[in-house]
Each structure stands twice: as structure tokens, then as C-alpha cells.
Amino acid sequence: MASHVRNSVKQIDGDSWLIGEKLVLHKKQSAQEWLWRDSNDGCYYSIAEAPTPLPITIPLQSNSYVRLVHDAGDALAVWSFGDAFLKVKLVQDRTAATREHVTLRWLAGRKLSFAIPNALHHTEEADRSHLFVSRVPGRSVADAWRGLSEHEKEHCVVCVGEICEELSAWGSDAMTGVDGAQLPESFLDMFHNPHDFRPETLQENCSQLGMGCDTFVFCHCDLGPYNIMVDRGGSVGVID
């Protein structure tokens, strides 16, 4: 039986971690191939298949710089690894849905005016996905807001509006993900278990709520203050 999502990362030693039961993340002073190089210590992070039998592990230590930074029940957990994050998510009733790394790589092919995470590595294991993404510079608006001047706050609000307008330039004739697969938005299908993310079901649900369904455009489904980043220079980025 697979462990809880929040237990997906275990420490092998000071420079390596077992991710689920199939991957090992290594931190090295040098490497020929790597997912990212950390700006804090210059070390390289690389991924490899886990050996058989699996290495002996221990839970993450309280003094480790690798931290669990988000725990959404047992549906999603996020760890910070310096300049990158690992997101482990249950897929279950989302097997026919667009994956996050697909959306991020699709967006990376566009010339966006704002920063987004880079999809560094993606795998799936049993009922969950593992996605490494780069860190977007800055602090979340939720954390930074009280320390911003009125001018900085106004600038941030204007930038968010421009981001929404920029994203809405891409349209579709159906309520789907960027690759035409299902859109895994649980708030648009709150009464089915398991969820039914088929385009016609989502559209019917929206119509029953009185929402206009004549035009479909690209959008961020959770553009809240914790998913908007602002750096010291005033640049705004978007995560999740």
C-alpha cells in the first residue's frame, strides 16, 4: 500500500532523498547532467531511478533545509529544495486530465511578460504524480502585502489585471486543458464522486449556475494572493 502523499520524501543521507519508491534525488558538487543548479551553494541536483532493494531511509529531519511547505490533506504536498519545489499530487479521478507540467511547458513556449515556474521533471507512480518546478523569485502577495507602499500595491494590482488579460488572449471551443484533455477543476464539479471532468459536464454545471459559456479562454483557476509573487524590483510572477 502506498504511503500518504505527505510522506513521499525520505532522507537517505545528507545529500540524497528517496522520492516515492522509484526516484532518488542527488545533490552534488559537480554533475554532467542535472535538473537545476542551486544559487545558494552552487550544488547540482540530479534525478535517478531508485535501486532495488530500496535504500534505507529516515524521515526528514527538523533541521533539514528540505522542508514540507504545503500539505493539503492527503491530496497534495509540496517540498522546498532550495531553488526548486517538488509537488506530489494524487491523480486518481484525474487520469484523463491535463497534467500541470504539460500546461507549464505549453506556457513556456509563449512569450509571457511575467515569470512562471519551469517544469524540471515529471513522473507518475501508482496514483500520484511527482513534479519538480523552479522557484519564482519574490514573496507571495499574501506575505508581502503589509510591507508594500500604496504605490507598490497599486502596481501589483495593475500587473495582475494585465496578466489576466494576457492569458485570456488564448481561446478554445471547449472547456479543456491546453492539450485538449480534461480540465481538472473540482469547483466546477462539486457533486460527483469521483469527479466528472468531461467538457460537456463542466459546461452543463456552469450553465446551471448562470455562467456564460459562449466563449472559453485560458485562465489561472486559483489566482489568489498565495499564488502571485512579487519581488523587490516590483516584478510580478505567477505560480501553481
FENKA-V402760 format. One record per pair of residues at least 6 apart in sequence whose ideal C-beta (glycine too) atoms are under 6 Angstrom apart, sorted by the first residue. I is the first residue (numbers start at 1). J is the second residue. D is the distance in whole Angstrom. If there is no record, write none. Layout:
i->I j->J d->D
i->I j->J d->D
This chain:
i->2 j->126 d->5
i->4 j->74 d->5
i->5 j->74 d->5
i->5 j->77 d->5
i->5 j->88 d->5
i->6 j->71 d->5
i->6 j->77 d->5
i->8 j->20 d->5
i->8 j->88 d->4
i->9 j->17 d->6
i->9 j->79 d->5
i->10 j->18 d->5
i->10 j->57 d->4
i->11 j->17 d->6
i->11 j->58 d->5
i->11 j->60 d->6
i->12 j->18 d->6
i->12 j->55 d->5
i->12 j->57 d->6
i->15 j->27 d->4
i->16 j->24 d->6
i->16 j->26 d->5
i->17 j->25 d->5
i->18 j->24 d->6
i->18 j->57 d->5
i->19 j->25 d->6
i->19 j->130 d->6
i->20 j->125 d->5
i->22 j->50 d->5
i->22 j->125 d->5
i->23 j->47 d->6
i->23 j->50 d->6
i->24 j->48 d->5
i->24 j->50 d->5
i->25 j->47 d->6
i->26 j->46 d->5
i->27 j->43 d->5
i->27 j->45 d->6
i->28 j->44 d->5
i->31 j->44 d->4
i->31 j->46 d->5
i->34 j->44 d->4
i->34 j->45 d->6
i->34 j->46 d->5
i->35 j->45 d->5
i->35 j->47 d->6
i->35 j->120 d->5
i->35 j->121 d->5
i->35 j->132 d->6
i->36 j->45 d->5
i->36 j->83 d->6
i->36 j->84 d->5
i->36 j->120 d->6
i->37 j->44 d->5
i->38 j->82 d->4
i->38 j->83 d->5
i->39 j->83 d->6
i->40 j->82 d->5
i->47 j->121 d->6
i->60 j->66 d->6
i->66 j->81 d->6
i->67 j->80 d->5
i->68 j->79 d->6
i->69 j->78 d->5
i->69 j->80 d->5
i->70 j->78 d->4
i->71 j->77 d->5
i->75 j->90 d->5
i->76 j->89 d->5
i->77 j->88 d->5
i->78 j->85 d->6
i->78 j->87 d->5
i->79 j->86 d->5
i->83 j->135 d->5
i->84 j->132 d->6
i->84 j->134 d->6
i->85 j->133 d->5
i->86 j->132 d->5
i->87 j->131 d->5
i->88 j->128 d->6
i->88 j->130 d->6
i->89 j->129 d->5
i->90 j->127 d->6
i->90 j->128 d->5
i->91 j->129 d->6
i->92 j->127 d->5
i->93 j->194 d->4
i->93 j->195 d->5
i->94 j->184 d->4
i->96 j->182 d->5
i->97 j->181 d->6
i->97 j->182 d->4
i->97 j->184 d->4
i->97 j->197 d->6
i->98 j->177 d->2
i->98 j->179 d->5
i->98 j->181 d->4
i->100 j->131 d->6
i->101 j->119 d->4
i->101 j->122 d->4
i->101 j->131 d->5
i->102 j->179 d->5
i->103 j->178 d->5
i->104 j->119 d->4
i->105 j->119 d->5
i->106 j->178 d->4
i->107 j->116 d->6
i->114 j->163 d->6
i->114 j->236 d->6
i->114 j->237 d->6
i->115 j->136 d->5
i->115 j->237 d->3
i->116 j->238 d->6
i->117 j->133 d->4
i->117 j->134 d->5
i->117 j->136 d->6
i->117 j->239 d->6
i->118 j->134 d->4
i->119 j->133 d->6
i->120 j->132 d->4
i->121 j->132 d->4
i->122 j->131 d->5
i->123 j->130 d->5
i->136 j->229 d->5
i->136 j->237 d->4
i->136 j->239 d->5
i->137 j->231 d->5
i->138 j->229 d->4
i->138 j->230 d->5
i->138 j->231 d->3
i->140 j->226 d->5
i->141 j->225 d->4
i->141 j->228 d->4
i->141 j->230 d->6
i->142 j->225 d->4
i->142 j->226 d->5
i->144 j->230 d->5
i->155 j->234 d->6
i->156 j->230 d->6
i->159 j->236 d->4
i->167 j->218 d->5
i->167 j->219 d->6
i->168 j->217 d->4
i->170 j->218 d->4
i->171 j->217 d->5
i->172 j->216 d->5
i->174 j->199 d->5
i->175 j->183 d->6
i->175 j->199 d->5
i->175 j->202 d->5
i->175 j->203 d->5
i->175 j->216 d->6
i->176 j->183 d->6
i->176 j->199 d->5
i->177 j->183 d->5
i->182 j->197 d->4
i->183 j->197 d->6
i->184 j->197 d->6
i->185 j->221 d->5
i->186 j->195 d->6
i->188 j->202 d->5
i->188 j->205 d->6
i->189 j->195 d->5
i->189 j->196 d->6
i->189 j->205 d->6
i->203 j->213 d->5
i->206 j->213 d->5
i->207 j->213 d->6
i->227 j->239 d->5
i->227 j->240 d->5
i->229 j->237 d->4
i->230 j->236 d->5
